[in-house]
Amino acid sequence: MRFLTCLAMVLLGAGSAPAKVRVVTTLPDLAALAAEVGGDLVDVTALAAPSMDPHFVDARPSFIVPLSRADLLVYNGVELEIGWLPPLLVNARNSAIQAGGAGHLDVSAAVRRMEIPAGRIDRSMGDIHPGGNPHFLLDPRAAARVASVIGQRLAALDAPHAETYLRSASRVAHMLDALARDGAERLARLPVEKRRIVTYHRSLTYLVDWLGLEVVAEVEPKPGIAPSPKHIASVLSTMRAQGVKAIFQEEWYPRSTSETLGKLAGAKVLAIRGGTRFEDGEKYSERIRKLISEVEDALGR
Amino acid sequence: MRRDSILRCRWAITGTLLLLLISPAAAQEPPSPDELKELEKSLGRDRATARPDVPAAGGAAQSMNPDIALILDAAGAWFQSDAPLQTGGHDPRETGFNFQQLEMFIAASVDPIFRLESNIVFALFGVEVEEAFGTTLALPWGLQARFGQLLTRFGRKNATHPHAWHFVDQPLMLGKVFGSEGSRGLGVEVSWIPPLPWYVEVLASSTGAAGECCARSFLGGDSLDVDGLEDFLYTLGLKQFFDFGVDWSLLFGLSAQLGPNGSGLGNRTEIYGLDLYLRYRPANSTRRTAVSLQIEALLRARQVPDDSLVDAGGYAELVWNIDPSWEIGGRYEYGSGVDGDPLDPEWDEDRHRGALQTTYYPSHFSRVRLQGSVDLPLWRDAPEWSVVAAVELIIGAHGAHSF
């Protein structure tokens, strides 16, 4: 009898805590933002690990399990996840998170996108995202807009707690804007010649814009095109001529060429962490604070 | 000694060319020859991990138009045998140039309820609707249905198209058991993901059981004289996926296909399959390296007049994606034979086949492959060798593949 009572309680959900909003994000940065906005009211799962290049995540069937039960899917957009998210979305059999559903949130619509190609483009021009550069999560100003839009969507999905989400999102957005200003001011104290950098790939556009840096060359001759000896020799000459002392790249890009360039030009190589260590409890703002310090160290404050 | 001089000569030429090429920037203090050598070495080490930003699934701007892609597969081949025993409909089959296929993929959401996907394949002298099916997007309780012309999800490879294969030809047992086009037909499939903590999918489908191309172990002819439910072909599947940390993963499946065969009134065929896909992809690798092992085993039992025929076989393929540009792989296949097989009367002994391939990917949208194979059908006198060089080109927006 006691067993049957327990079973009935489990099945009926009696005595259980109020259901949390189940949020699934493609990237750990988005998971950290959603967790900070939603607090105890949400249960957040990130699909990709922080060290994974978000273009090339395996579409593991295990991702379908949280997606099938999600109330809200938050993804970067601008085709960053196009190589793996679409089949997962179809197989998730969850109408709430399909395109057009209340739980489908493409955060790229909320940010000011850069490098939107003008005119006709095709693949002979290298790897170009038609919707613009998708790597805006390295800029806390963009992340502030993302936090706001996540808060708005959570408020719509969980109306009884709408006020809490909106207040929390506003707090996070203000904090990130302040962090962005602080970072920009700290870097602005460096002389102009110290703020010149080389990047491996054109994925740091938003970071460069935020911190007032200047990219004098890229290790790749075109986005996604492998560097040639001729191009690398030209990058080295440019670095020497302009006194560039830092090469920036995300941790998933190959480093050997950059390190050799750094050695020959007397420059530091900064491998920027791919994403917030969300699973370890790190917050997005903590990641950005560390990033600012690393950038300062690399540029020689 | 000779190699040393060639290398020295190569370095000298490369260095000179580099110096000439960078001469417009000479005002910027060109690197020394030693520095150029060092840079070249580091470039070699980074070789190829250099297309990070390309969307793997091709990218078209969002619009109301469906995703449309064209995929060309063509090959030049040499077969030692005058009558090679290729079983796949799109395999290179003869010495010389082979047009394998031009596949047109079209897909889009119809509305919030349905998605439509089709693969139309053009050969030199014909067109076939390989797949054209609807998929539900919003059924409750973890259910999903597909309906139309579809490849059955028996095992792992049958439901995929040649452009998703690592080798240029179809595994011989799939051709022997299902037909040159794999197991497919008009029908309906229902699948269910139960509410468990790990990924489990249960599926069942019913399709037409006719066709030498697509259901040859069943009613091999083109007509399907349906009198009742027993005249359809039923496919059942169970798939499970396990994560072992971030780097390792395992997909495991069991399949069965049951239906009537044409050897006599009431005679039936049963096919059972086991598939396994083990993948290692270190998440921290800057070279995006991955190693995968895929194994499928099949057992077929057929009732024929006064007898029951049982045969078995399968394949194991090991593929190493060294980096985004290069891949190598090896495959071993086996298929047993039975006496008095009405479908393959010649295939009365074991057959073994081995293949090695290397693939170069200039980009995500093209690949060039070289594959060497040795075929050992024991009913023939000697091993038969073949070499195939194949190219594949993709244009348009092609949907991402499942795991």
HADDOCK unambig.tbl for C-alpha pairs under 7 A between the chains (distance, minus, plus):
assign (segid A and resid 51 and name CA) (segid B and resid 283 and name CA) 6.30 0.50 0.50
assign (segid A and resid 51 and name CA) (segid B and resid 284 and name CA) 5.86 0.50 0.50
assign (segid A and resid 52 and name CA) (segid B and resid 283 and name CA) 5.66 0.50 0.50
assign (segid A and resid 52 and name CA) (segid B and resid 284 and name CA) 6.88 0.50 0.50
assign (segid A and resid 55 and name CA) (segid B and resid 52 and name CA) 6.96 0.50 0.50
assign (segid A and resid 55 and name CA) (segid B and resid 53 and name CA) 6.46 0.50 0.50
assign (segid A and resid 55 and name CA) (segid B and resid 55 and name CA) 6.29 0.50 0.50
assign (segid A and resid 58 and name CA) (segid B and resid 403 and name CA) 6.66 0.50 0.50
assign (segid A and resid 59 and name CA) (segid B and resid 402 and name CA) 6.18 0.50 0.50
assign (segid A and resid 59 and name CA) (segid B and resid 403 and name CA) 5.22 0.50 0.50
assign (segid A and resid 60 and name CA) (segid B and resid 403 and name CA) 5.64 0.50 0.50
assign (segid A and resid 61 and name CA) (segid B and resid 199 and name CA) 6.40 0.50 0.50
assign (segid A and resid 61 and name CA) (segid B and resid 241 and name CA) 6.44 0.50 0.50
assign (segid A and resid 61 and name CA) (segid B and resid 403 and name CA) 6.75 0.50 0.50
assign (segid A and resid 62 and name CA) (segid B and resid 198 and name CA) 6.52 0.50 0.50
assign (segid A and resid 62 and name CA) (segid B and resid 199 and name CA) 5.28 0.50 0.50
assign (segid A and resid 62 and name CA) (segid B and resid 241 and name CA) 6.47 0.50 0.50
assign (segid A and resid 65 and name CA) (segid B and resid 198 and name CA) 6.85 0.50 0.50
assign (segid A and resid 65 and name CA) (segid B and resid 199 and name CA) 6.06 0.50 0.50
assign (segid A and resid 79 and name CA) (segid B and resid 55 and name CA) 6.63 0.50 0.50
assign (segid A and resid 80 and name CA) (segid B and resid 55 and name CA) 6.72 0.50 0.50
assign (segid A and resid 82 and name CA) (segid B and resid 55 and name CA) 6.00 0.50 0.50
assign (segid A and resid 82 and name CA) (segid B and resid 56 and name CA) 6.91 0.50 0.50
assign (segid A and resid 82 and name CA) (segid B and resid 57 and name CA) 6.02 0.50 0.50
assign (segid A and resid 83 and name CA) (segid B and resid 55 and name CA) 5.60 0.50 0.50
assign (segid A and resid 83 and name CA) (segid B and resid 56 and name CA) 4.39 0.50 0.50
assign (segid A and resid 83 and name CA) (segid B and resid 57 and name CA) 4.74 0.50 0.50
assign (segid A and resid 83 and name CA) (segid B and resid 400 and name CA) 5.14 0.50 0.50
assign (segid A and resid 84 and name CA) (segid B and resid 400 and name CA) 5.99 0.50 0.50
assign (segid A and resid 86 and name CA) (segid B and resid 400 and name CA) 6.79 0.50 0.50
assign (segid A and resid 87 and name CA) (segid B and resid 400 and name CA) 6.47 0.50 0.50
assign (segid A and resid 87 and name CA) (segid B and resid 401 and name CA) 6.72 0.50 0.50
assign (segid A and resid 87 and name CA) (segid B and resid 402 and name CA) 5.86 0.50 0.50
assign (segid A and resid 90 and name CA) (segid B and resid 137 and name CA) 6.38 0.50 0.50
assign (segid A and resid 93 and name CA) (segid B and resid 137 and name CA) 5.29 0.50 0.50
assign (segid A and resid 93 and name CA) (segid B and resid 138 and name CA) 5.67 0.50 0.50
assign (segid A and resid 93 and name CA) (segid B and resid 139 and name CA) 6.57 0.50 0.50
assign (segid A and resid 93 and name CA) (segid B and resid 142 and name CA) 5.99 0.50 0.50
assign (segid A and resid 93 and name CA) (segid B and resid 143 and name CA) 6.76 0.50 0.50
assign (segid A and resid 93 and name CA) (segid B and resid 144 and name CA) 6.39 0.50 0.50
assign (segid A and resid 94 and name CA) (segid B and resid 137 and name CA) 6.88 0.50 0.50
assign (segid A and resid 94 and name CA) (segid B and resid 138 and name CA) 5.89 0.50 0.50
assign (segid A and resid 95 and name CA) (segid B and resid 137 and name CA) 6.21 0.50 0.50
assign (segid A and resid 95 and name CA) (segid B and resid 138 and name CA) 4.61 0.50 0.50
assign (segid A and resid 127 and name CA) (segid B and resid 53 and name CA) 6.13 0.50 0.50
assign (segid A and resid 127 and name CA) (segid B and resid 54 and name CA) 5.03 0.50 0.50
assign (segid A and resid 130 and name CA) (segid B and resid 61 and name CA) 6.07 0.50 0.50
assign (segid A and resid 131 and name CA) (segid B and resid 61 and name CA) 6.99 0.50 0.50
assign (segid A and resid 224 and name CA) (segid B and resid 50 and name CA) 5.28 0.50 0.50
assign (segid A and resid 224 and name CA) (segid B and resid 51 and name CA) 3.73 0.50 0.50
assign (segid A and resid 224 and name CA) (segid B and resid 52 and name CA) 5.61 0.50 0.50
assign (segid A and resid 224 and name CA) (segid B and resid 53 and name CA) 5.78 0.50 0.50
assign (segid A and resid 224 and name CA) (segid B and resid 54 and name CA) 6.85 0.50 0.50
assign (segid A and resid 225 and name CA) (segid B and resid 50 and name CA) 5.78 0.50 0.50
assign (segid A and resid 225 and name CA) (segid B and resid 51 and name CA) 5.81 0.50 0.50
assign (segid A and resid 226 and name CA) (segid B and resid 48 and name CA) 6.22 0.50 0.50
assign (segid A and resid 226 and name CA) (segid B and resid 50 and name CA) 4.71 0.50 0.50
assign (segid A and resid 226 and name CA) (segid B and resid 51 and name CA) 6.92 0.50 0.50
assign (segid A and resid 229 and name CA) (segid B and resid 39 and name CA) 7.00 0.50 0.50
assign (segid A and resid 229 and name CA) (segid B and resid 40 and name CA) 5.91 0.50 0.50
assign (segid A and resid 230 and name CA) (segid B and resid 18 and name CA) 5.78 0.50 0.50
assign (segid A and resid 230 and name CA) (segid B and resid 21 and name CA) 6.79 0.50 0.50
assign (segid A and resid 230 and name CA) (segid B and resid 22 and name CA) 6.74 0.50 0.50
assign (segid A and resid 233 and name CA) (segid B and resid 31 and name CA) 6.41 0.50 0.50
assign (segid A and resid 233 and name CA) (segid B and resid 36 and name CA) 6.84 0.50 0.50
assign (segid A and resid 234 and name CA) (segid B and resid 22 and name CA) 6.49 0.50 0.50
assign (segid A and resid 237 and name CA) (segid B and resid 28 and name CA) 5.25 0.50 0.50
assign (segid A and resid 237 and name CA) (segid B and resid 29 and name CA) 5.87 0.50 0.50
assign (segid A and resid 237 and name CA) (segid B and resid 30 and name CA) 5.63 0.50 0.50
assign (segid A and resid 237 and name CA) (segid B and resid 31 and name CA) 6.68 0.50 0.50
assign (segid A and resid 238 and name CA) (segid B and resid 28 and name CA) 6.43 0.50 0.50
assign (segid A and resid 241 and name CA) (segid B and resid 28 and name CA) 5.37 0.50 0.50
assign (segid A and resid 252 and name CA) (segid B and resid 286 and name CA) 4.80 0.50 0.50
assign (segid A and resid 253 and name CA) (segid B and resid 286 and name CA) 5.35 0.50 0.50
assign (segid A and resid 254 and name CA) (segid B and resid 46 and name CA) 5.48 0.50 0.50
assign (segid A and resid 254 and name CA) (segid B and resid 49 and name CA) 6.42 0.50 0.50
assign (segid A and resid 254 and name CA) (segid B and resid 286 and name CA) 5.16 0.50 0.50
assign (segid A and resid 254 and name CA) (segid B and resid 287 and name CA) 6.61 0.50 0.50
assign (segid A and resid 256 and name CA) (segid B and resid 42 and name CA) 5.16 0.50 0.50
assign (segid A and resid 256 and name CA) (segid B and resid 45 and name CA) 6.42 0.50 0.50
assign (segid A and resid 256 and name CA) (segid B and resid 46 and name CA) 5.96 0.50 0.50
assign (segid A and resid 257 and name CA) (segid B and resid 39 and name CA) 6.46 0.50 0.50
assign (segid A and resid 257 and name CA) (segid B and resid 42 and name CA) 4.71 0.50 0.50
assign (segid A and resid 257 and name CA) (segid B and resid 43 and name CA) 5.40 0.50 0.50
assign (segid A and resid 257 and name CA) (segid B and resid 46 and name CA) 6.58 0.50 0.50
assign (segid A and resid 260 and name CA) (segid B and resid 39 and name CA) 6.32 0.50 0.50
assign (segid A and resid 260 and name CA) (segid B and resid 42 and name CA) 6.62 0.50 0.50
